[in-house]
């Protein structure tokens, strides 16, 4: 605590990101980073952008990038907003589009940044418990609210909602913003972007950090009705008019355009996930059905913290989360096939009976 902190800072409970330690031969399966490098076209575009023009400010409206995203998803640029990673886009959305006269609704198990934003912006919120199968219970999202946010696939569980259930939310709350956070959508879920043309209360947020292998570039975007986008722009221009650098915009444009690379590389991760799941089940793990680049697992005979610690001793990091309902579960990012084999070999050694 510091006497210089104001009340808002003193009361904050910041989001805790996954570890990024410097350990030799470390296998990082704790932050859902992509196991392969980005498209070669992206790297070339970033190199080309690293020119003498870096002395100039980037385009504050990211016009070409927004046009590219609009063309890719069959919409118009006035329905597209871009920011410094989807975390920034989401923060602006919480600030601009949620009302503080009633609680924002989101799952009790979901992305840990949501309650952090609420704390920062003094936004009341209410957790909606997942059902017994760890799926989002749409029927529980009733009553007055300041807005709704759903991660789809859900963060930490990987379970996805069908579009019909998202439509139910949109119809039930026509005067409140419903945000669908699609950070992991490219790994097997169905995007709600097509619904943005029929529902003016829907904002869909995506990121280039996961499926595009660009966590280090920090680019995210939102698609929604022009009035929602205008609200985001008003907040952005009251905070930072130039959130995306020239190299970031150039790299993001190339990434969005390289749809063939995206399809091929995400298919590789999905195939690795599908091979890993039965291996984990054979080791005694319960594995939730995942449409993300991670799996959430639980072992009935061994504590999650003990398994995570034993893996760490073998230079393998997985995520042991503190959320009460999943505190005895582990979230494991999908790596290359070689990484998955190293993981299962280590688990087999850890879980094998000792004489």
N, C-alpha and C positions, 0 to 999 in steps of 0.2 A: 504494500500500500504506500502511496505517496500523498503528501499534502497538496501536491499540484494537480492531482487527478480530480476531475469533477464527478458529480454523483453518477452520471451515466457510465463513465469509464470504470468507476469503482464497483459498480454492480454487474458489469459484464462477465459472461462466462464464454470466452472465445472458443471457436472451433479448434480442435487439435488435429492437425494433419498427420498422415502416416509418417513413420520414421523414414529418414533419409541418411542412414549412417554410412560412414566410410569404412567398409570392411572388405578385406580381400576375398575375392571369389564369392561375393554376396549374391544370393538369389532373392530378388525382391518380388514377393507375391503379396504385398500388403497395401498397395496404393492404386491398383487397377490400371496401371500404365500398360500401354500396348507393347507386346513382346518383340515387335519388328519395327524397323525404321520407317519414316514417312515416304511417300511417293517421291521418286527421283525428280519428278517435275516440280515438286514443292521446293526441294533443295536448290534446284537451278533457279527458280524464281526468287528465292530469298537472296541468293548470291548476286543476282542481277540487280536487286533492289539496294544492295549494300554499296551504293555509289556516292558520288559527290553530292547527290541530292539529299543525303541525310542531314545536310545543313538546313534544309527547309522543313517546315512543319508538314506533317502528313495531312491528307484530306480529312477534315473533321467529320464529314458526313459519310466517308468510306463509300462513295457513290458506286464505283466499279464493283466492289465486293458485294454491296447490297443488290446491285443489278444481277450479279452472278448467282447469288443465293436465290433471288426471285425466279430467275430462269430455270434453275435446277429444280425448284419445288413447285413450279407452275403457278406463281403468284406475281405480285407487282412490288416494286421496290418501296412504295409507301407503306407496305405491310411488313417490312423487314427492319430490324434493329440489330446492331452489332456492338460488342463490347469486349473488354479485356478479360476473356474467359467467361464461361456461363455463370461463374460465381458473381461477377460484377453485374451481369445482366439480371440475375435473380435479385441481387441487392437493390438495384434500381426499381425492379418490379414490386418488391415489397414496399419500397418507399412511395412509389407513385400510384399503385393500383389497388392496394389493400386498404380498407377503411378501419379506423381504430375505434368505431362505435360498437363493435362486436368482435369476438375472437376469430382469428384465422384458423382454419381447420387443416390438420395434416396428421399422418399416421404416427403412432407411438414408436414404430420402428421405421426409420426412413433416413434421409440425408441429414446429418447432424448440424448443417449450417442453418436449417430453417429456424429453430428456436434461437440461434445466435442473432440472426437478422431481427427477429421479434424483440429481443432484448435491446439491441442497438437502437431500434426505431421506436421503442416503447409501445410495441404492438401486442395487444393481448392475443393469446392463442389457446387452442384446446387440442389435445391429442385424441385421435380416434383410434382405438385399439384395432390391430389386425385380428382377423378371425383365428380360430384354432389351427388352421392350416397355413398361417402366416400370409394369407392373401388380404388385400385391401377390401374392407367391407363397405361397399358403396351405400348400402341401405342405412348405414349409421351416420352418413353425412347429411343430416337434416337440421332444421331450425335456422334461426338467424345466424349470420356469420359475416365477418369482414372480408371474406374471400377464402379460396381453397387452393392448396397446392398438392399435387400428386406427382411423385416420381414414378415414371413408367418406362421401362421396368423399375420396380421399386429399389431404391438404394438399400444395400445390405442384404436384401433377400433375393433379388434378381427375378422375382415373380412379376409377370406382366398382366395388365388389364386389357380386355377386348374393347374395341371402340364403342360398342353398344353401351358399356357401362360408363364410359367417359361422357357419352351423349346424355345419359341419365343425369349426371351431375350438372351438365350445362343447362338442361331443361329445368331442373329443379331450382337452380339459382341464377335466373336470367339477369339479375341486376347486380351480381357480384362477379368479380374476375376469378376465373378458374385457370390456374397455371398447370400445364403438364410439362414436367421436367424430363426431357428425353435424352439424358446423357448417354444411356446405354442402348438406345432404340435399335441401332444397326446390328445388334447381335441376336436378333430373333423376334423382336416385338414389332407391332404395327404403329406407325406414326399417326398422330392426330392432326397433322398439318392440313389435311384435306378438309377437316371440319371447321377450320378458321374462316372459310368463306360462307359458312352457314350460321355460325355463332359468333356474334361480335364480342362476347364475354370471354372468349378463349384465347389464351396466349400460350404458344408452344415454344419451349426453350431447348436448344441443342448446343453441343460443344464440339470443338475439333480436338479436344484433349484425349478422347478415348479411341473411337474407331478410326480416326484420321491420323493417329500416332503423333499428335502435335501438342502434347501437354506442356512442352516448353515454349510454345509460341504464344499461348494465352489468347485464344479467340473463341468467342461464343456468339450466338445469335438468337433472336426471337422472331417469331412470325405470328401476326395477329391482325386485328382490325386496325385501320389507320388511327382511330382515336386512342387505342391502347398504345400504339407505337409513339404517338405524339406525346403521351404522358411520360414514356421512358426518355424521350429526347429532352423534355423539359428538365427532368432530374439530371440527366447526363450533362447537359450544358450548364447546369448550376453546380457541377462538381468537377468535371474534367472534359473539356471540349475535344481533346485529342487522345482518346484512350488507346487507339491502335496505331502502332508505328508503321512506317512505310514497308519494312520487311515483313511485318505481320500481315498487313493487307495483301501484299504480293503473294506470300506463301498460302494464305487462306484462299485466295482466288484460284490458285493452281490446284489446291486440294479439292475444292468443291467441284472443279471441272473434271478431275480425273476419276470419274465414276467407275471405270473398269478396274482401276487399282483398288478402290474401296471395296468393290464386290469380291474381288479375289482374296484380299488380305483378311477381310472379316470372315470369309468362309473358312480360312485356315484356322482362325481362332475358334470358331464354332465347332469345327471338326476336332480340335484338341480338347475342347470342353466335353464333347460327347464321348471321347475316349477316356477322359479322366474320371468322369462320374462313376462308371461301373467299377473302376479300380478303387476308388474311395469307398464305395459301398461294400466291396469285397473285404475291405479292411475294418468294417464294422461301423462306418459313418452313415448317419442319416444325411442325405443331401437334398436340399430344396430344389425344385425345378427352376432352372435359371434361363432367362433370355438376356443375360448380361455377360460381360467378360470376367465373371467371377462366380464362385459358388459359395453358399453358406452351408456349413456342415457342423454336425454335432455327433459326438461319440458317447454312447451310453455308459461306457466303462472307464473312461479317462476324462479328467477335467481339461477344459479347453486351455486354461492358463498353463497347465503342465505341458500339454502338447506344444503350445506356442514356444515355451521356454526351451524345450528339448530341440525343437527345430532351429531356434536361434543359435543354440550351441553348435549346430551344424551349418551355420551361416545361411539359413533360410528364414526369411521373414514372412509371416502371415499376419492378418489383422485380428487381434483379440479386442473386441469392442466392449464398452462398459454399459451400453444400453441394457436396462434391467432384463427385458424378456429374452435377450440373446447373449447374455453375459457368459453363458457356457457354450457358445457357438464360436466358430472361426470363419472368417471370410478369406477365401483364397483366390487370388487373381489367377487367371488363366495365362500361363506362359507358353513358350515353345514346347514342342513334344519332348525335347531333351530336358527342359526344365520340369515338366510334369513327371517324367521318369525319375529325375533326381528327387523330387518331392515324395513320390510314392515309395521309392527305395528307403528314404529316410524315415517315413512314417512306419513302414514295415519293421524297420529296426527298432524304432521307439516303442511300438505297440506289441512286439513279440514278447511272449512270456520269458522271464529270466529264471534260470535254474539256480 
